[in-house]
Amino acid sequence: MISRAYKLALGVILGVLASACATLPVQSTERALYIDARKALRAESRLGWTVDRIEIAEAAVQTEPSACHVTPERRAALRAWVDQRIAEEGGPAAEQFARGRTKSELKEAIELARTQELLAQVEQHVPADCPFWQQPEEPFEGLHTVSDRFVLIAESVGGGSLSFSNGNVEAGGGGAARVFAGYGLGTHLELALGFEAGGDAVLQKQADADGTLQANGAFRFGVPAFLRVIDLDWVYDLELAAMSRLTNGELRPMGARVALAGGVSGLRRISLMPSISIWLAYEIFPAQDKRSAEHVLRIGTKVGIDWDP
């Protein structure tokens, strides 16, 4: 079961990665500035649409620090690349809409047009707004990415669980704290290894005659690792972990987890970049010491923040 889930998850992640690679500039510095610009635009859009002029002006505030790291030649090349992408998408979105195409069909063309306008607005203020001590660098890896750098990650995960053992089903819920050391493998991939500690409140039937339910504590510890696929501000995780669980005073030291997660990452402020994801996990603790095998399904959210030292 774990093998099938792993293969399916890996296939989905590789598919996402293939689609993500097709829409970014080839040159690394231009790609980094483009990602920072698109993330800034999307961060504004997620707050609710107001007026493009206002959203672009707010996004420019977040994009200019990135542009200060890039030479005028690279910025010009990126604007030319965006112009080419707009042409490949069929031309200006407003003209295509007037010819009968729908807004959903024009999603990428609209985002490209907004990116084009954002980069043009940034260019009006750079380098006048850049501090005198900030010089362009080559290559520029981006401010709102993890590309080719080490980061420290702190996460909290929480949600509900169902435990299956020897024909019994027990519901519960809880959370855990996790810390990771991660490294960005280029633009689209991040690999992280860490430690987790947490607990659950598990509803269990009592052995007395009325069979009342009582919430008992269960503690878990693990060594998780995840591979993250990054598509601009979308993140998709495949996680594997070695697990241990302490329930009713009995330790189950041998267990494993496979998990999937998907969500969004935000902009990096004061070296910190947040993320939030939906998290789905399956854990198995094999039969041992006369105890039946236990299977645990978890669903919830995980909230993280990475620090780029």
N, C-alpha and C positions, 0 to 999 in steps of 0.2 A: 504493500500500500504506500509506504514511504517512497519507494522507488518510482512508482507511477506518478505520485504527486510531485516528486522532484523533477521528473522529465517534463511533465506538463508545465510546471512553473518555469523551468529553464527555457522551454520553447516560447512561452509568452514573453519572457524577458528579452530573449534574443530578437523576437519580432518587434518589440518596442524599440530596441536598440537600432535595428536596421532602419526603421522608419524615421528615428530621430536623426541619424547621421545624414540623411538625404537633404536636409533643409538648412545646414549650417555652412558658413564659409570654410574654405579649405585652409587658408592661412591662419595660424594659431592666434596671433594678436587680434586680427580682425574678428575672428570667431569669439574671442573672449569679450570684446567690446559689444558685439552683437548680442551675446547672451545676457550681459549686464543690462543692456538697453531693453530687451524684450522682457526680462524679469521685472524691471522697473515699471514698464507699461502694464503688465499683468497685475502687479501689486496694486496699482491704482484702480484698475478695472474691477478687481474683486471687492473693493469698497462700495461698489454700486456706481452705475454710469451717471455722470453729471453732464459735462460738456467736453468734447475732445480737446479744445484749446486749454481748458483748465487741467485736465488729466495729463496732457503732454507737458504742460509747464511744470506740474508737480513731479512727473517722471524725469524731467530734465535735471531737477535738483539732485536726484539720485544717480543720474548717468554722467554728469559733468566730472565728478571725481575720477571715474573710470577713463573718460576721454582725456583727462590731463596726463595719463600714463602713455598715451598713444601719439605717435608722430602725425603731423598733418597729412603726409602721404598715405599712411595706413587708414586714417579716417576718410580720406577721399576715396580710397579703394573700396572701403566698406560701403559707402553711399552708392558707388557704382554697382557693387554687387547686389544691393537691395533693389536698385533700378532694374537690373537684369532679372531678378526673381519676380518682380511685379510683371514684367513682360511675359515671363514664362507662365504666370498664373492667368494670363489673358488680358493684361492691361489694368488701368485704374479701376478700382472696385465700383466707384460711382457710375462710370460709363457702362460697366457690365450689368449693374443693377438696373439701369435705364433700359437695357436691352432685354430684360426679363429674368435674369438670374436672381435667385433668392439669397437672403442674408446668410443662411446656413451654408449655402454653396460657396459663398464668398468669404468665409471666415478667415482663411489664410491671406487672401488678397487684402482684406481690411486691416489685419494685423501688420502686414508689410507696409501698407500705406501709412499707418500710424507710426511705425518704426522709422520710415523715411522722413516723416515730418519731425519726429523727435530728434533724429540725428542732424537735420538741418537747423533746428532751433539750438541744439547744443553747439553747433559750429559757429553760430553768431556770437557766442559768449566765450568760447575757448580760442586763444589762451588767456584772454584778459582776466577771466575769473580764476585761473589756476594760480596757486601760490608760486612765488618765484623760485622756491627751493624744490618744487616738483618737476623733475625732468622726465621726458618720455623714456620708456624702457622697451627693450626688444629681447626676448619676447615678453609680452604682457599676458599674465595668466588669468586676469579678471579679479574683481573684488567680491563678486557674489557667487563664486564657484568654489569647488574643492580641487580643481585641476592641478595635478602634479605637486601636491603639498600634503603634509601631515596635519591632521586635525584631531582634537580631543572632542568626544561626543558624550553628552549626558542625555539620558532618555528616561521617561516614566511611561509604563504601560499599565493599562487598567481595563477591566471589563468583566464579562460573565464567563462561566465555564460549565461544562457538563462532563462528569466523570463516569466511565463505564467499567465495571469490574464484576466478574462472576455473576452476570445477569442483573446486577443492581445499577441504577442510575442515580447519581447525586448531583444536584445543582449547587453552584457556588459563585463566588465573585471575589475579586481582589485586585492587587496590583503589584508592581515591582519597580525597583530602581535599577538602572543599568548605566555602566560607563564603558566607553570604547576608545581605542586608539584606531584611527582610520587614515587611509591614504587614497587620494584621488588618482586613479589610473587613467590619465587623460581627461577628456571632456565628459565622457558618458558613463564612466564606471568609478565606483568607490568600494573599497574593501575594508572591513572593520572587524576587529576582534576585541571582546570585552568580558565583563563579569556582571552577573545579575543576582539580585537577592530580593525576595518578596514573599507575599503570603496570600492566602485565600481564607474566606469564611465558607465552610462547606456544610450544607444541610444534610444531616444524617438521621435516619430513624433510630430511635432508642430501642433497646431490647425488652423494655417493659411491655405490659399487656396492651396499653392503648397505642403504642407505636408512635408516640409524639416525635416531632422533628426538633432537632437541636443543632445550633450552629457551632461547629467545631473548627478550630484553627488548623491550617495546613501551611507549612513553610516550604519554599522552594529556592533552590540555588542552581546556578547554571553558568556555563561558559559558552556564550553565543557568538556566532560570527555571521555577518551578512554581506552579500554582494548587492550593491545598489546600482540600478540603472537610472541615469539622470537625463531627462528630456526637457531642457530649459528649466522651468520651475516645477515640473512634475518629477516625482521620485517613486521608484518601484523596487522593493526589497525582496530578496530571497534569503531566508535565514535558516541556519542549521545550528543546533545547540546540543551539548551534553548536559543532562539534567540530573538533579538529585532532589528528593522530596521527603519531608518529614511530616507524617500524619499520625495522629494519636500516639505520639511518642515513638513511632517506628520509622526508621530511616530507610528510604529506597534509594540507594546510591547509584543505580544504573538506569538511566533513562535517556531518551533522545527527543528532539523536537524538530519539526520542519514548519516554517511559517512563511506567509506572504504578507506584504503590506504595500499600500499605495496611497500617495498623498501629495502634498505640495511643500516646497521650501520657500522661505521668504528672502528678504534682502539682508545682507550682512551689515550690522551696526556695531560699532566699537568692537570689531573682530568677532562678533557673535552672529550666527545665522540660524534662525529657527526653522522647524519643520513640524508638520502634523500629518498623521497617516491613519487609515483604517488598518487594523491588524487582525489576521486570522491564523491560528496556530493549531497544530495537532501534536500531541505528546504521547509517547508510549513508554510504559515501565514494564519490562518483561517479567514473567512469573519467576519468583525466587523465594527461597526460604519458606516454602509451603503457602506462599501468597499468590493469588491469581494475578494474571496480567491486568494492567490498568491502562485505559485509553482516556485521554483528556482532550476535549475540544475547547478552544478559547476564541472569543471574538471581542474586540474592543478597539481602543485607540492607543496610539503611542505619540507622545509629544517629545520632541528632541531639540537640542540646541548644540551646534558645534562651534568650537573655539579655534580660530586660526592664530596660533601664537606667533 
